[in-house]
């Protein structure tokens, strides 16, 4: 069942992802409408099939950026356009098929239960995941915990998330960073500093082989230098003037009165929620006319 929403959309930033892009878009459309694709200066022609699909699919929109600016720049372009169109939230997912379309409904439902919160994916990796990438994530996790004074962001590099758009645009407009590979970590840290509460939910993450259509734009030296510069900036900003905000945010995360919402918290922390999420089980959720959420077969 496809859910149609007037408040929550799917945003897919895309730069030379190859033929896997149209498959990713179709998988997203099967779960949710609308889906917007931001073509970030792609030169591989991958967007042609998506544009053809958009001519017959009213739930799909394609936005073009004239030059490649990076993931964060593409997300910001889409977020600005979504806000102007009256949307309040966007689930951002990668164009290359790494992120699980079957988890879209559950993440959107968590956002509907806690609209002020950032809904973060906690990746569940398969045996194909490169060991060097997994080890590198541990350092990023440790640095982000330092920058936000504790837990709250289980994986700062996993981009499968539902953002409250107004808050996201506001924190990105405060900095010239977060426009490239550094986007996922910087957005999460700055949103937490700004007082945005977080809900972490497990989601499958696949590393596709070239035979499966997988294309990686990760450049080991360049992107690690981006991350070194990111955390240098964040730690310097924290020490110079953000530490009072970070302390208030930590206190809010620890307070039961400031929880992100019972439904989202239950999905994030209950054993049954974790198991269902990790396995991809769960009935798609839908938004009712009165603003509540329900699943197929449940009364609203």
C-alpha angles and dihedrals in degrees: 000000000000117000118215115206134187093196109034125054137172116246120198116186110203135194119167095321095157126223092327090080097077091047090052091050093049091050091051093047090053088062106031146015132240109040120179123193119201109203103207101204094301117184101183097082092240091131093061094080090047092051089051090051091049091059090066100027114073092190092063128081128180120206120191128210112198095221135027109262102163136263096291092050091050093049091049091052090052093044092052091050092046093052090049089053092052101259119140104191139031132196106214117207133171122259095224100072098254093121124073115247089193089069095055096094094049093049091048090049090052089051091049089054093047107024095171092055133091108236107213129193119230105204122235105201129206127219091269093068111115111251093221090057092049092050092048091055091061091064092049091050091051094048094049091049087054092048095050095036097246143343126344104105110063095185120011094189101053107098101196098111145132111231128197094233102213091052092046094051091046095055093043091051089058093063139041090216131079094065100112136030087326093067101096096051096039094048092051095048095046093047090052090048088052090057100260110152119224138221117194118205128178119247133174117254121198129197103208120210120230088255088059092050096264116157122180125197092185110131110195099212100033097045095044089052088052089054094047090052091045095054092042089056094044095048091046090049091047093051095044102047117331099073095092089054091046091052092049090048091051091051091050092050090053095049116094088208090063098050116144093243137298098257095047092043091050092051091047099046111023116099091231091052092051093047094047092046095049092049094044092241122141139099116265113258125226133198114240124218091256091057097257124122129233139165127240109280094025124105117239 
